[in-house]
Amino acid sequence: MAFFEYVRGLRQALRLHAWEAPNNAGQSTTAAALPALHVVVGNDAADLDSMAGALVRAFCVHRRYVKEGSDTLVVPLIYIAERDFRLRTEAVFLFDKLGIDYRSLVYRRPPGAPTTTTT
């Protein structure tokens, strides 16, 4: 699998992993029944080198798992809310040039997720 194909399929792979895992017995799926999940995170500033590093590192780890015959899902996590991605102009520029759709990435908080508040 090529890098760009891997990146384009991230959200779909995570969705399948978490919510549509195979369940042949008609029973509820437990975490133990799911393949392992390996999350790669850059620093919490989520600057360009952090995002790019997480993507490349996750792809390399993914390839290693495939070579070993593991079904572990490797996901790079962009450590910002998706709505804030467009504020990272250097990342927007580079990802657009490379044809990486920011909506295919996995973020700390997906769009529409409830905001946690403390009182």
MOPAC internal coordinates of N, CA, C and O (Angstrom, degrees):
PM7 1SCF
backbone

  N    0.0000 0     0.00 0     0.00 0    0    0    0
  C    1.4452 1     0.00 0     0.00 0    1    0    0
  C    1.5258 1   108.60 1     0.00 0    2    1    0
  O    1.2310 1   120.69 1   -47.16 1    3    2    1
  N    1.3157 1   116.28 1   132.84 1    3    2    1
  C    1.4607 1   121.76 1   179.82 1    5    3    2
  C    1.5289 1   110.31 1   -81.47 1    6    5    3
  O    1.2310 1   121.14 1   -21.08 1    7    6    5
  N    1.3286 1   115.43 1   158.92 1    7    6    5
  C    1.4585 1   121.89 1  -176.84 1    9    7    6
  C    1.5257 1   112.55 1   -54.46 1   10    9    7
  O    1.2310 1   119.99 1   129.59 1   11   10    9
  N    1.3302 1   117.62 1   -50.41 1   11   10    9
  C    1.4621 1   120.04 1  -175.41 1   13   11   10
  C    1.5257 1   111.92 1   -67.02 1   14   13   11
  O    1.2310 1   120.50 1   145.15 1   15   14   13
  N    1.3118 1   116.65 1   -34.85 1   15   14   13
  C    1.4671 1   120.41 1   175.55 1   17   15   14
  C    1.5252 1   109.80 1   -64.28 1   18   17   15
  O    1.2310 1   120.57 1   138.28 1   19   18   17
  N    1.3177 1   116.51 1   -41.72 1   19   18   17
  C    1.4660 1   121.89 1   177.67 1   21   19   18
  C    1.5280 1   110.47 1   -59.68 1   22   21   19
  O    1.2310 1   120.29 1   131.69 1   23   22   21
  N    1.3329 1   117.05 1   -48.31 1   23   22   21
  C    1.4621 1   121.20 1  -178.11 1   25   23   22
  C    1.5238 1   110.93 1   -63.98 1   26   25   23
  O    1.2310 1   119.99 1   136.97 1   27   26   25
  N    1.3296 1   117.63 1   -43.03 1   27   26   25
  C    1.4701 1   120.62 1  -179.34 1   29   27   26
  C    1.5312 1   112.17 1   -61.54 1   30   29   27
  O    1.2310 1   119.92 1   151.21 1   31   30   29
  N    1.3204 1   117.75 1   -28.79 1   31   30   29
  C    1.4546 1   120.95 1  -176.25 1   33   31   30
  C    1.5190 1   115.75 1   -94.93 1   34   33   31
  O    1.2310 1   119.96 1  -173.96 1   35   34   33
  N    1.3291 1   117.69 1     6.04 1   35   34   33
  C    1.4658 1   120.01 1  -173.38 1   37   35   34
  C    1.5230 1   113.95 1   -60.33 1   38   37   35
  O    1.2310 1   120.41 1   125.41 1   39   38   37
  N    1.3104 1   116.83 1   -54.59 1   39   38   37
  C    1.4739 1   119.22 1  -177.18 1   41   39   38
  C    1.5116 1   111.48 1   -61.69 1   42   41   39
  O    1.2310 1   120.63 1   136.73 1   43   42   41
  N    1.3120 1   116.40 1   -43.27 1   43   42   41
  C    1.4615 1   119.90 1   179.81 1   45   43   42
  C    1.5260 1   110.53 1   -62.27 1   46   45   43
  O    1.2310 1   120.16 1   136.70 1   47   46   45
  N    1.3151 1   117.30 1   -43.30 1   47   46   45
  C    1.4637 1   120.54 1   179.60 1   49   47   46
  C    1.5198 1   110.96 1   -62.64 1   50   49   47
  O    1.2310 1   120.35 1   138.80 1   51   50   49
  N    1.3240 1   116.93 1   -41.20 1   51   50   49
  C    1.4614 1   120.25 1   179.27 1   53   51   50
  C    1.5222 1   110.44 1   -67.40 1   54   53   51
  O    1.2310 1   120.32 1   139.20 1   55   54   53
  N    1.3099 1   116.99 1   -40.80 1   55   54   53
  C    1.4688 1   121.25 1   177.68 1   57   55   54
  C    1.5257 1   110.29 1   -60.10 1   58   57   55
  O    1.2310 1   120.57 1   133.79 1   59   58   57
  N    1.3152 1   116.51 1   -46.21 1   59   58   57
  C    1.4650 1   120.19 1   178.63 1   61   59   58
  C    1.5233 1   111.37 1   -64.55 1   62   61   59
  O    1.2310 1   120.75 1   140.57 1   63   62   61
  N    1.3129 1   116.17 1   -39.43 1   63   62   61
  C    1.4560 1   121.25 1  -179.78 1   65   63   62
  C    1.5238 1   111.35 1   -62.49 1   66   65   63
  O    1.2310 1   120.59 1   133.64 1   67   66   65
  N    1.3142 1   116.49 1   -46.36 1   67   66   65
  C    1.4581 1   120.44 1  -171.36 1   69   67   66
  C    1.5150 1   114.35 1   -86.55 1   70   69   67
  O    1.2310 1   120.11 1   141.90 1   71   70   69
  N    1.3206 1   117.40 1   -38.10 1   71   70   69
  C    1.4566 1   117.96 1  -170.35 1   73   71   70
  C    1.5104 1   115.44 1  -116.19 1   74   73   71
  O    1.2310 1   119.77 1   161.79 1   75   74   73
  N    1.2936 1   118.04 1   -18.21 1   75   74   73
  C    1.4503 1   119.96 1  -176.66 1   77   75   74
  C    1.5224 1   111.50 1  -123.86 1   78   77   75
  O    1.2310 1   120.95 1  -146.64 1   79   78   77
  N    1.3194 1   115.78 1    33.36 1   79   78   77
  C    1.4636 1   119.89 1   179.88 1   81   79   78
  C    1.5273 1   109.58 1   -62.44 1   82   81   79
  O    1.2310 1   120.21 1   -35.50 1   83   82   81
  N    1.3187 1   117.21 1   144.50 1   83   82   81
  C    1.4639 1   120.09 1  -179.80 1   85   83   82
  C    1.5139 1   111.07 1   -60.55 1   86   85   83
  O    1.2310 1   121.26 1   -42.58 1   87   86   85
  N    1.3078 1   115.20 1   137.42 1   87   86   85
  C    1.4489 1   121.13 1  -179.90 1   89   87   86
  C    1.5233 1   107.79 1  -141.74 1   90   89   87
  O    1.2310 1   120.73 1   -89.89 1   91   90   89
  N    1.3043 1   116.20 1    90.11 1   91   90   89
  C    1.4565 1   121.57 1  -173.74 1   93   91   90
  C    1.5176 1   113.76 1   -74.09 1   94   93   91
  O    1.2310 1   119.92 1   156.52 1   95   94   93
  N    1.3154 1   117.75 1   -23.48 1   95   94   93
  C    1.4544 1   120.58 1  -175.42 1   97   95   94
  C    1.5266 1   112.46 1   -91.76 1   98   97   95
  O    1.2310 1   119.57 1   178.31 1   99   98   97
  N    1.3341 1   118.43 1    -1.69 1   99   98   97
  C    1.4483 1   120.88 1  -179.27 1  101   99   98
  C    1.5235 1   112.82 1    74.26 1  102  101   99
  O    1.2310 1   120.37 1  -166.65 1  103  102  101
  N    1.3284 1   116.89 1    13.35 1  103  102  101
  C    1.4495 1   121.12 1   179.65 1  105  103  102
  C    1.5177 1   108.70 1   -97.64 1  106  105  103
  O    1.2310 1   121.13 1   -15.33 1  107  106  105
  N    1.3214 1   115.44 1   164.67 1  107  106  105
  C    1.4576 1   118.45 1   177.24 1  109  107  106
  C    1.5272 1   108.99 1   -65.59 1  110  109  107
  O    1.2310 1   121.08 1   -34.50 1  111  110  109
  N    1.3050 1   115.54 1   145.50 1  111  110  109
  C    1.4573 1   121.42 1  -178.95 1  113  111  110
  C    1.5171 1   109.53 1   -84.19 1  114  113  111
  O    1.2310 1   120.54 1   -50.28 1  115  114  113
  N    1.3072 1   116.58 1   129.72 1  115  114  113
  C    1.4596 1   120.69 1   177.05 1  117  115  114
  C    1.5156 1   109.01 1  -101.12 1  118  117  115
  O    1.2310 1   121.00 1   -16.49 1  119  118  117
  N    1.3167 1   115.69 1   163.51 1  119  118  117
  C    1.4644 1   119.91 1   178.69 1  121  119  118
  C    1.5216 1   110.96 1   -58.55 1  122  121  119
  O    1.2310 1   120.01 1   146.04 1  123  122  121
  N    1.3094 1   117.58 1   -33.96 1  123  122  121
  C    1.4611 1   120.51 1  -179.22 1  125  123  122
  C    1.5222 1   111.76 1   -65.71 1  126  125  123
  O    1.2310 1   120.17 1   155.17 1  127  126  125
  N    1.3328 1   117.28 1   -24.83 1  127  126  125
  C    1.4572 1   120.71 1  -178.23 1  129  127  126
  C    1.5303 1   112.03 1   -83.65 1  130  129  127
  O    1.2310 1   120.19 1   165.96 1  131  130  129
  N    1.3294 1   117.25 1   -14.04 1  131  130  129
  C    1.4576 1   121.28 1  -178.72 1  133  131  130
  C    1.5192 1   110.95 1   -85.72 1  134  133  131
  O    1.2310 1   120.15 1   -29.09 1  135  134  133
  N    1.3336 1   117.32 1   150.91 1  135  134  133
  C    1.4562 1   118.93 1   172.55 1  137  135  134
  C    1.5300 1   109.55 1   -62.86 1  138  137  135
  O    1.2310 1   120.73 1   -21.35 1  139  138  137
  N    1.3019 1   116.22 1   158.65 1  139  138  137
  C    1.4622 1   120.44 1   179.95 1  141  139  138
  C    1.5327 1   110.01 1   -63.95 1  142  141  139
  O    1.2310 1   121.39 1   -27.05 1  143  142  141
  N    1.3106 1   114.95 1   152.95 1  143  142  141
  C    1.4565 1   122.01 1   177.93 1  145  143  142
  C    1.5216 1   108.21 1  -120.85 1  146  145  143
  O    1.2310 1   120.51 1   -54.29 1  147  146  145
  N    1.3204 1   116.64 1   125.71 1  147  146  145
  C    1.4643 1   123.16 1   179.91 1  149  147  146
  C    1.5321 1   106.22 1  -115.64 1  150  149  147
  O    1.2310 1   120.25 1   -65.02 1  151  150  149
  N    1.3295 1   117.14 1   114.98 1  151  150  149
  C    1.4627 1   121.94 1  -178.28 1  153  151  150
  C    1.5278 1   109.12 1  -102.82 1  154  153  151
  O    1.2310 1   120.66 1   -49.44 1  155  154  153
  N    1.3259 1   116.35 1   130.56 1  155  154  153
  C    1.4612 1   122.77 1   177.48 1  157  155  154
  C    1.5231 1   107.32 1  -111.07 1  158  157  155
  O    1.2310 1   120.79 1   -55.75 1  159  158  157
  N    1.3294 1   116.09 1   124.25 1  159  158  157
  C    1.4619 1   121.28 1  -176.57 1  161  159  158
  C    1.5246 1   109.37 1  -124.87 1  162  161  159
  O    1.2310 1   120.86 1   -43.45 1  163  162  161
  N    1.3272 1   115.95 1   136.55 1  163  162  161
  C    1.4545 1   120.97 1   171.23 1  165  163  162
  C    1.5156 1   108.01 1   -82.34 1  166  165  163
  O    1.2310 1   120.50 1    13.88 1  167  166  165
  N    1.3290 1   116.65 1  -166.12 1  167  166  165
  C    1.4615 1   117.24 1   179.55 1  169  167  166
  C    1.5260 1   110.60 1   -74.56 1  170  169  167
  O    1.2310 1   120.88 1   -15.13 1  171  170  169
  N    1.3267 1   115.92 1   164.87 1  171  170  169
  C    1.4571 1   119.63 1  -172.92 1  173  171  170
  C    1.5242 1   113.59 1   -75.36 1  174  173  171
  O    1.2310 1   119.55 1   174.68 1  175  174  173
  N    1.3285 1   118.46 1    -5.32 1  175  174  173
  C    1.4620 1   120.56 1   174.47 1  177  175  174
  C    1.5317 1   110.93 1   -73.35 1  178  177  175
  O    1.2310 1   120.66 1   157.30 1  179  178  177
  N    1.3136 1   116.34 1   -22.70 1  179  178  177
  C    1.4703 1   123.01 1   179.88 1  181  179  178
  C    1.5240 1   111.82 1    51.83 1  182  181  179
  O    1.2310 1   120.86 1  -134.25 1  183  182  181
  N    1.3260 1   115.96 1    45.75 1  183  182  181
  C    1.4505 1   119.54 1   174.22 1  185  183  182
  C    1.5286 1   108.52 1   -83.69 1  186  185  183
  O    1.2310 1   120.58 1    -3.04 1  187  186  185
  N    1.3199 1   116.50 1   176.96 1  187  186  185
  C    1.4599 1   120.44 1  -173.49 1  189  187  186
  C    1.5199 1   113.01 1   -56.95 1  190  189  187
  O    1.2310 1   119.83 1   133.13 1  191  190  189
  N    1.3351 1   117.93 1   -46.87 1  191  190  189
  C    1.4667 1   118.78 1  -177.54 1  193  191  190
  C    1.5223 1   111.48 1   -65.73 1  194  193  191
  O    1.2310 1   120.09 1   148.57 1  195  194  193
  N    1.3153 1   117.43 1   -31.43 1  195  194  193
  C    1.4523 1   121.28 1   177.44 1  197  195  194
  C    1.5362 1   111.22 1   -67.98 1  198  197  195
  O    1.2310 1   120.93 1   135.58 1  199  198  197
  N    1.3338 1   115.82 1   -44.42 1  199  198  197
  C    1.4720 1   120.27 1   179.17 1  201  199  198
  C    1.5194 1   110.75 1   -65.98 1  202  201  199
  O    1.2310 1   120.62 1   130.92 1  203  202  201
  N    1.3237 1   116.42 1   -49.08 1  203  202  201
  C    1.4642 1   120.55 1  -178.70 1  205  203  202
  C    1.5268 1   110.41 1   -62.96 1  206  205  203
  O    1.2310 1   120.71 1   138.11 1  207  206  205
  N    1.3179 1   116.24 1   -41.89 1  207  206  205
  C    1.4617 1   120.16 1   179.01 1  209  207  206
  C    1.5176 1   112.35 1   -61.68 1  210  209  207
  O    1.2310 1   120.54 1   137.81 1  211  210  209
  N    1.3339 1   116.57 1   -42.19 1  211  210  209
  C    1.4705 1   120.28 1   178.87 1  213  211  210
  C    1.5235 1   110.68 1   -63.76 1  214  213  211
  O    1.2310 1   120.47 1   137.97 1  215  214  213
  N    1.3406 1   116.70 1   -42.03 1  215  214  213
  C    1.4698 1   119.88 1   179.61 1  217  215  214
  C    1.5241 1   111.72 1   -63.82 1  218  217  215
  O    1.2310 1   120.46 1   132.00 1  219  218  217
  N    1.3259 1   116.73 1   -48.00 1  219  218  217
  C    1.4650 1   120.33 1  -177.79 1  221  219  218
  C    1.5211 1   111.08 1   -67.10 1  222  221  219
  O    1.2310 1   120.31 1   135.48 1  223  222  221
  N    1.3276 1   117.02 1   -44.52 1  223  222  221
  C    1.4674 1   120.46 1   179.70 1  225  223  222
  C    1.5303 1   110.75 1   -61.92 1  226  225  223
  O    1.2310 1   120.40 1   136.53 1  227  226  225
  N    1.3266 1   116.85 1   -43.47 1  227  226  225
  C    1.4690 1   120.16 1   179.15 1  229  227  226
  C    1.5238 1   110.79 1   -61.27 1  230  229  227
  O    1.2310 1   120.28 1   138.13 1  231  230  229
  N    1.3268 1   117.07 1   -41.87 1  231  230  229
  C    1.4631 1   120.18 1   178.85 1  233  231  230
  C    1.5264 1   110.98 1   -62.85 1  234  233  231
  O    1.2310 1   120.38 1   137.36 1  235  234  233
  N    1.3228 1   116.87 1   -42.64 1  235  234  233
  C    1.4739 1   120.23 1   178.64 1  237  235  234
  C    1.5290 1   111.44 1   -63.41 1  238  237  235
  O    1.2310 1   120.52 1   136.82 1  239  238  237
  N    1.3197 1   116.60 1   -43.18 1  239  238  237
  C    1.4706 1   120.45 1   178.40 1  241  239  238
  C    1.5300 1   109.44 1   -65.21 1  242  241  239
  O    1.2310 1   120.31 1   138.66 1  243  242  241
  N    1.3282 1   117.01 1   -41.34 1  243  242  241
  C    1.4678 1   121.73 1   177.29 1  245  243  242
  C    1.5297 1   110.84 1   -56.59 1  246  245  243
  O    1.2310 1   120.86 1   132.67 1  247  246  245
  N    1.3233 1   115.97 1   -47.33 1  247  246  245
  C    1.4756 1   119.79 1   179.76 1  249  247  246
  C    1.5271 1   111.55 1   -61.67 1  250  249  247
  O    1.2310 1   120.54 1   141.76 1  251  250  249
  N    1.3349 1   116.58 1   -38.24 1  251  250  249
  C    1.4667 1   119.80 1   178.26 1  253  251  250
  C    1.5285 1   110.33 1   -63.47 1  254  253  251
  O    1.2310 1   120.53 1   134.74 1  255  254  253
  N    1.3298 1   116.59 1   -45.26 1  255  254  253
  C    1.4686 1   119.57 1   178.61 1  257  255  254
  C    1.5255 1   111.66 1   -62.10 1  258  257  255
  O    1.2310 1   119.94 1   138.53 1  259  258  257
  N    1.3223 1   117.73 1   -41.47 1  259  258  257
  C    1.4672 1   121.04 1   178.08 1  261  259  258
  C    1.5150 1   110.17 1   -60.70 1  262  261  259
  O    1.2310 1   120.81 1   135.35 1  263  262  261
  N    1.3220 1   116.06 1   -44.65 1  263  262  261
  C    1.4697 1   120.90 1   179.70 1  265  263  262
  C    1.5265 1   111.33 1   -60.74 1  266  265  263
  O    1.2310 1   120.61 1   144.80 1  267  266  265
  N    1.3338 1   116.43 1   -35.20 1  267  266  265
  C    1.4671 1   121.48 1   179.49 1  269  267  266
  C    1.5242 1   112.94 1   -81.94 1  270  269  267
  O    1.2310 1   120.32 1   175.18 1  271  270  269
  N    1.3411 1   116.99 1    -4.82 1  271  270  269
  C    1.4542 1   120.72 1  -179.87 1  273  271  270
  C    1.5214 1   113.96 1    81.64 1  274  273  271
  O    1.2310 1   120.07 1  -164.40 1  275  274  273
  N    1.3124 1   117.47 1    15.60 1  275  274  273
  C    1.4550 1   121.95 1  -179.22 1  277  275  274
  C    1.5307 1   110.60 1   -85.15 1  278  277  275
  O    1.2310 1   120.35 1   -32.78 1  279  278  277
  N    1.3289 1   116.93 1   147.22 1  279  278  277
  C    1.4606 1   120.59 1   175.35 1  281  279  278
  C    1.5307 1   111.81 1   -99.96 1  282  281  279
  O    1.2310 1   120.63 1  -159.83 1  283  282  281
  N    1.3266 1   116.41 1    20.17 1  283  282  281
  C    1.4559 1   121.88 1   177.99 1  285  283  282
  C    1.5267 1   109.69 1   -61.61 1  286  285  283
  O    1.2310 1   120.94 1   -48.78 1  287  286  285
  N    1.3251 1   115.81 1   131.22 1  287  286  285
  C    1.4538 1   121.17 1   176.88 1  289  287  286
  C    1.5225 1   108.44 1   -89.82 1  290  289  287
  O    1.2310 1   120.33 1   -54.60 1  291  290  289
  N    1.3233 1   116.98 1   125.40 1  291  290  289
  C    1.4656 1   122.27 1   179.99 1  293  291  290
  C    1.5236 1   108.14 1  -108.70 1  294  293  291
  O    1.2310 1   120.97 1   -57.73 1  295  294  293
  N    1.3296 1   115.75 1   122.27 1  295  294  293
  C    1.4587 1   121.18 1  -175.63 1  297  295  294
  C    1.5260 1   110.26 1  -126.35 1  298  297  295
  O    1.2310 1   120.09 1   -56.92 1  299  298  297
  N    1.3397 1   117.43 1   123.08 1  299  298  297
  C    1.4643 1   119.33 1   171.38 1  301  299  298
  C    1.5279 1   108.37 1   -79.14 1  302  301  299
  O    1.2310 1   120.64 1   -48.10 1  303  302  301
  N    1.3104 1   116.39 1   131.90 1  303  302  301
  C    1.4611 1   121.47 1  -179.47 1  305  303  302
  C    1.5191 1   108.70 1  -106.39 1  306  305  303
  O    1.2310 1   120.79 1   -58.02 1  307  306  305
  N    1.3300 1   116.10 1   121.98 1  307  306  305
  C    1.4595 1   121.40 1   175.36 1  309  307  306
  C    1.5289 1   105.67 1   -85.57 1  310  309  307
  O    1.2310 1   120.45 1   -60.46 1  311  310  309
  N    1.3180 1   116.75 1   119.54 1  311  310  309
  C    1.4544 1   120.75 1  -166.38 1  313  311  310
  C    1.5322 1   113.55 1   -86.74 1  314  313  311
  O    1.2310 1   121.15 1  -130.45 1  315  314  313
  N    1.3338 1   115.41 1    49.55 1  315  314  313
  C    1.4582 1   122.62 1   172.21 1  317  315  314
  C    1.5228 1   107.30 1  -143.31 1  318  317  315
  O    1.2310 1   120.67 1   -12.81 1  319  318  317
  N    1.3200 1   116.33 1   167.19 1  319  318  317
  C    1.4644 1   119.69 1   171.26 1  321  319  318
  C    1.5285 1   108.26 1   -71.36 1  322  321  319
  O    1.2310 1   120.16 1   -34.35 1  323  322  321
  N    1.3142 1   117.30 1   145.65 1  323  322  321
  C    1.4657 1   120.31 1  -177.34 1  325  323  322
  C    1.5279 1   111.36 1   -57.46 1  326  325  323
  O    1.2310 1   120.05 1   143.26 1  327  326  325
  N    1.3155 1   117.50 1   -36.74 1  327  326  325
  C    1.4638 1   120.28 1  -177.99 1  329  327  326
  C    1.5356 1   111.80 1   -62.83 1  330  329  327
  O    1.2310 1   120.08 1   159.21 1  331  330  329
  N    1.3356 1   117.45 1   -20.79 1  331  330  329
  C    1.4619 1   121.52 1  -179.38 1  333  331  330
  C    1.5243 1   113.69 1   -89.33 1  334  333  331
  O    1.2310 1   120.26 1   173.09 1  335  334  333
  N    1.3214 1   117.10 1    -6.91 1  335  334  333
  C    1.4629 1   119.32 1  -177.91 1  337  335  334
  C    1.5264 1   111.65 1   -58.76 1  338  337  335
  O    1.2310 1   119.94 1   136.34 1  339  338  337
  N    1.3218 1   117.71 1   -43.66 1  339  338  337
  C    1.4639 1   121.68 1  -176.95 1  341  339  338
  C    1.5272 1   111.89 1   -62.06 1  342  341  339
  O    1.2310 1   119.75 1   163.00 1  343  342  341
  N    1.3380 1   118.08 1   -17.00 1  343  342  341
  C    1.4686 1   121.44 1   176.68 1  345  343  342
  C    1.5250 1   111.88 1   -77.22 1  346  345  343
  O    1.2310 1   120.03 1   162.98 1  347  346  345
  N    1.3183 1   117.55 1   -17.02 1  347  346  345
  C    1.4679 1   122.64 1   178.20 1  349  347  346
  C    1.5231 1   107.77 1   -89.44 1  350  349  347
  O    1.2310 1   120.70 1  -102.44 1  351  350  349
  N    1.3226 1   116.27 1    77.56 1  351  350  349
  C    1.4624 1   121.42 1  -168.96 1  353  351  350
  C    1.5238 1   113.96 1   -59.99 1  354  353  351
  O    1.2310 1   120.22 1   144.85 1  355  354  353
  N    1.3320 1   117.18 1   -35.15 1  355  354  353
  C    1.4704 1   118.32 1   179.61 1  357  355  354
  C    1.5288 1   110.42 1   -68.68 1  358  357  355
  O    1.2310 1   120.04 1   145.00 1  359  358  357
  N    1.3220 1   117.53 1   -35.00 1  359  358  357
  C    1.4699 1   120.80 1   176.63 1  361  359  358
  C    1.5229 1   110.23 1   -70.33 1  362  361  359
  O    1.2310 1   120.24 1   138.69 1  363  362  361
  N    1.3231 1   117.15 1   -41.31 1  363  362  361
  C    1.4680 1   121.00 1   177.35 1  365  363  362
  C    1.5226 1   109.66 1   -58.32 1  366  365  363
  O    1.2310 1   120.33 1   133.45 1  367  366  365
  N    1.3279 1   116.98 1   -46.55 1  367  366  365
  C    1.4657 1   121.75 1  -179.68 1  369  367  366
  C    1.5289 1   111.23 1   -60.16 1  370  369  367
  O    1.2310 1   120.49 1   127.76 1  371  370  369
  N    1.3353 1   116.66 1   -52.24 1  371  370  369
  C    1.4597 1   119.87 1  -176.39 1  373  371  370
  C    1.5262 1   111.74 1   -66.01 1  374  373  371
  O    1.2310 1   120.16 1   133.44 1  375  374  373
  N    1.3184 1   117.29 1   -46.56 1  375  374  373
  C    1.4601 1   119.76 1  -178.25 1  377  375  374
  C    1.5323 1   110.60 1   -63.56 1  378  377  375
  O    1.2310 1   120.18 1   141.14 1  379  378  377
  N    1.3406 1   117.26 1   -38.86 1  379  378  377
  C    1.4678 1   119.63 1   176.00 1  381  379  378
  C    1.5270 1   110.40 1   -61.46 1  382  381  379
  O    1.2310 1   120.12 1   136.01 1  383  382  381
  N    1.3389 1   117.38 1   -43.99 1  383  382  381
  C    1.4730 1   121.24 1   179.45 1  385  383  382
  C    1.5266 1   111.60 1   -61.13 1  386  385  383
  O    1.2310 1   120.85 1   144.71 1  387  386  385
  N    1.3336 1   115.98 1   -35.29 1  387  386  385
  C    1.4682 1   120.69 1  -178.86 1  389  387  386
  C    1.5276 1   113.36 1   -86.79 1  390  389  387
  O    1.2310 1   120.56 1   174.02 1  391  390  389
  N    1.3199 1   116.54 1    -5.98 1  391  390  389
  C    1.4587 1   120.15 1  -179.43 1  393  391  390
  C    1.5176 1   113.73 1    77.66 1  394  393  391
  O    1.2310 1   120.43 1  -156.51 1  395  394  393
  N    1.3306 1   116.78 1    23.49 1  395  394  393
  C    1.4739 1   120.81 1   178.14 1  397  395  394
  C    1.5182 1   108.14 1   -92.38 1  398  397  395
  O    1.2310 1   120.49 1   -63.25 1  399  398  397
  N    1.3144 1   116.67 1   116.75 1  399  398  397
  C    1.4586 1   122.01 1   178.53 1  401  399  398
  C    1.5270 1   108.57 1   -79.50 1  402  401  399
  O    1.2310 1   120.63 1   -60.24 1  403  402  401
  N    1.3269 1   116.41 1   119.76 1  403  402  401
  C    1.4623 1   119.93 1  -177.56 1  405  403  402
  C    1.5228 1   112.18 1   -60.23 1  406  405  403
  O    1.2310 1   119.94 1   158.19 1  407  406  405
  N    1.3274 1   117.71 1   -21.81 1  407  406  405
  C    1.4723 1   120.75 1  -179.96 1  409  407  406
  C    1.5272 1   112.50 1   -74.94 1  410  409  407
  O    1.2310 1   120.09 1   168.91 1  411  410  409
  N    1.3262 1   117.44 1   -11.09 1  411  410  409
  C    1.4646 1   119.92 1   177.72 1  413  411  410
  C    1.5226 1   112.07 1   -88.12 1  414  413  411
  O    1.2310 1   120.34 1   171.71 1  415  414  413
  N    1.3351 1   116.96 1    -8.29 1  415  414  413
  C    1.4594 1   121.37 1  -178.07 1  417  415  414
  C    1.5294 1   110.83 1   -85.02 1  418  417  415
  O    1.2310 1   121.32 1   -12.44 1  419  418  417
  N    1.3130 1   115.09 1   167.56 1  419  418  417
  C    1.4665 1   121.26 1  -179.71 1  421  419  418
  C    1.5203 1   107.35 1  -111.54 1  422  421  419
  O    1.2310 1   120.99 1   -51.77 1  423  422  421
  N    1.3183 1   115.71 1   128.23 1  423  422  421
  C    1.4595 1   122.28 1  -174.38 1  425  423  422
  C    1.5239 1   111.52 1  -113.96 1  426  425  423
  O    1.2310 1   122.06 1   -15.03 1  427  426  425
  N    1.3192 1   113.66 1   164.97 1  427  426  425
  C    1.4652 1   120.37 1   178.93 1  429  427  426
  C    1.5160 1   110.26 1   -59.34 1  430  429  427
  O    1.2310 1   120.12 1   137.43 1  431  430  429
  N    1.2981 1   117.38 1   -42.57 1  431  430  429
  C    1.4576 1   120.60 1   176.96 1  433  431  430
  C    1.5179 1   108.43 1  -131.14 1  434  433  431
  O    1.2310 1   120.06 1   -63.63 1  435  434  433
  N    1.3267 1   117.49 1   116.37 1  435  434  433
  C    1.4599 1   120.07 1  -179.23 1  437  435  434
  C    1.5386 1   110.74 1   -70.80 1  438  437  435
  O    1.2310 1   120.31 1   -17.78 1  439  438  437
  N    1.3436 1   117.02 1   162.22 1  439  438  437
  C    1.4635 1   119.20 1   179.43 1  441  439  438
  C    1.5182 1   110.81 1   -61.93 1  442  441  439
  O    1.2310 1   120.91 1   -40.47 1  443  442  441
  N    1.3175 1   115.87 1   139.53 1  443  442  441
  C    1.4536 1   120.95 1   177.98 1  445  443  442
  C    1.5230 1   114.43 1    83.32 1  446  445  443
  O    1.2310 1   120.13 1   176.44 1  447  446  445
  N    1.3323 1   117.36 1    -3.56 1  447  446  445
  C    1.4692 1   119.55 1   179.74 1  449  447  446
  C    1.5291 1   108.86 1   -71.32 1  450  449  447
  O    1.2310 1   120.46 1   -37.01 1  451  450  449
  N    1.3199 1   116.72 1   142.99 1  451  450  449
  C    1.4746 1   119.11 1  -179.75 1  453  451  450
  C    1.5231 1   110.69 1   -64.22 1  454  453  451
  O    1.2310 1   121.06 1   -34.00 1  455  454  453
  N    1.2975 1   115.57 1   146.00 1  455  454  453
  C    1.4482 1   121.92 1   177.70 1  457  455  454
  C    1.5241 1   108.48 1   -87.66 1  458  457  455
  O    1.2310 1   120.45 1   -46.85 1  459  458  457
  N    1.3142 1   116.75 1   133.15 1  459  458  457
  C    1.4578 1   120.88 1   178.05 1  461  459  458
  C    1.5169 1   108.11 1   -82.67 1  462  461  459
  O    1.2310 1   120.89 1   -50.74 1  463  462  461
  N    1.3053 1   115.91 1   129.26 1  463  462  461
  C    1.4557 1   119.73 1   177.53 1  465  463  462
  C    1.5070 1   108.90 1  -125.17 1  466  465  463
  O    1.2310 1   121.13 1   -30.16 1  467  466  465
  N    1.3066 1   115.44 1   149.84 1  467  466  465
  C    1.4542 1   120.47 1   176.23 1  469  467  466
  C    1.5083 1   107.72 1  -119.60 1  470  469  467
  O    1.2310 1   121.23 1   -35.47 1  471  470  469
  N    1.3115 1   115.25 1   144.53 1  471  470  469
  C    1.4666 1   119.41 1   179.95 1  473  471  470
  C    1.5046 1   110.63 1  -120.69 1  474  473  471
  O    1.2310 1   120.10 1   180.00 1  475  474  473

